[in-house]
Amino acid sequence: MTRKAILAGATAGLVLLIALAASGVGRAHVLINESPSLPRGLYLRWGERIERGSIVAVGQPVEVRAYLARLGMPAEVLLLKRVAAAGGDTVCVEGGVLQTPGRRVSTRAHDGQGEALRVWEGCRFLEPDELFLLGDTPGSFDSRYFGPVKRGAAKGNYREILTW
């Protein structure tokens, strides 16, 4: 097979994946991330096994939907985040610094519009069915502000397949 034919096939496959994602067909399997929390791009569901380091999609926690709506995010948009801690791990916040197994990140008292964010101090042991989610960027809106989520809320393990 020629290089040109391989490139044409790969392009056609990519166009098909993007079309499926945009149409809603296979929505649980292909996601487009426009959020700066993780690299912008196309993500493909890669399996069900979820562990520290996995990227998962979750529905917006009920307690933060109104806040996200004020920022312009429709309620049906899934949040794509990395699992920073899982059941059995301990997560601590002290002096504006969050510590999870393998990560240390700052917390913010206010968002980019100056609205106060819920901040907590102390340590939290995660129950077996809990996940603590973090984005890859300092400005990510994640479990630092809405707390852990139930493992059952995670809609699969995703892999980045194309970024822009």
N, C-alpha and C positions, 0 to 999 in steps of 0.2 A: 504494500500500500504506500502511496506517495505521501510526502509530508503535507501537500496541499489537501489531499483527501482526508487525512487525519484531522487537520485543522478545521476543515469544513464539517466533519462529523462532530467534533467537540463543540464547535460553535452552535450547530443545530441542537445538540443536547442541552446546552446552556440556555438557549432561547426557549426551548420547551420547558425547562425547569422554571425559568422566570415567568413564562406565560401561565404555568400551573399555579405558581405562588400568587400572581396578580389576580387570577380568576377565582381563587378560593378553593379550587380542586386540590386536594392533597394538603390543605392548609395545615394540618397537624404534622405534615412531613417536611414541608419547605416553608421557611420563614424569611422575610426580608427585614433586616434590622436597619432602621434609620436613626436609632438612638446612639448617642456618643458613649454609652456605658461600655459597649464592646465595639470592635471594629464594624463600621457600616458595611453591609453586604448581604450575601445570600447564605443561609444556614440550612443544612439538611439534617433531618432526624436520623440518628446513627444507631439507635438502640435504646433499650430501657434501663440498663445498668447505670445507676446514678451514684456517684461517689465524689469525694473532694476533687475539685478541678473540673468536673463536668460542667457543661453549659446546658442550662435547662430553660424551658419556657414555662411561665406561670401566669395565671390570670391575675389581674390587679387585685391586691387585697382590699376587701370591702372598706376597711377603715381609711384608705388613702385614695379611693376613687374620686371623691369630690375634689381633693387637692389636685390630682392629675387632670381632671376635667377642666379646672381653672387654668391649667397650663396648656390646654388644647388637645389633650389626649383622649380619643374616644374610648369608652369603657371596654370595648371588645378587643382592644390591642393588648396582646400578650407582652409580658416583660421578659426579656432574654438576659439572664444573669449567670454568673459562674458560682458554683457551690464552693464556699470558702470553709464551711464546717458542716458536719452532719451529726446525727444522733450519737451521744456519748462524748462529743467534744465539748470543751468549755470556751466561751467567747467572753472577753472582758473589754470594758471601756474605762479608761482612767485618764483624766486630764485631756480629753479630746482625742485620745488615740485608741483605736480599736485593735485588739490582738485576737487573731484566730490561729489555728495551727498553720504555720508557714506564712502568715501575712500580718503586716502591721500597716494600718492606714489611718488617716486622720478623719475625724468627723467634723461636720460643719453645723454651726448654730442657726444659720440662715441660708436660704437658697439664693439663686442668682437674681431674683426679684426682691430680695429682702424679707421674704416671708420666713417666719420662725419654723425650724424643723424640730421634730420631736427628738430629743437627745436623752440618753440614759447613761448612768454610771454604774459600775460594779461588774460582777461576773454572772454569767448565765450558763448553766449546764443544759445542753440540748437533749431533749427527750429522744428516744429511739426513732420516732416518726417525724423529727424536725430537721429542716435544712436552713442554714444561714447563707444568704445569697449576697454576693458583692459584684459590682461591675468592675471593669478593669481600669477605670479612670477615677480620679479624685472627686469629680462632680457627679458621680453616679447616684441615682436615687434608688436605694436598695435596703437590705435588712438592717443597716445602721439606723434607719429611720422608721421602717415599718415592722421590724422584728423578724423572727424566724417564720418560715412557712411550713405547712405540713408536707411531708414527702409525697403524699397522694395528690397534691396540687401541681406537682411538676409533671409537665407533659413531654416526657422523653428527654433523651440526651442528644444534643445537637453538635454538629461540627461545621465550622466555617468552610465554605467551598469557594467563595468568591468575595473579594472586598473591593470597595471603591472609595 
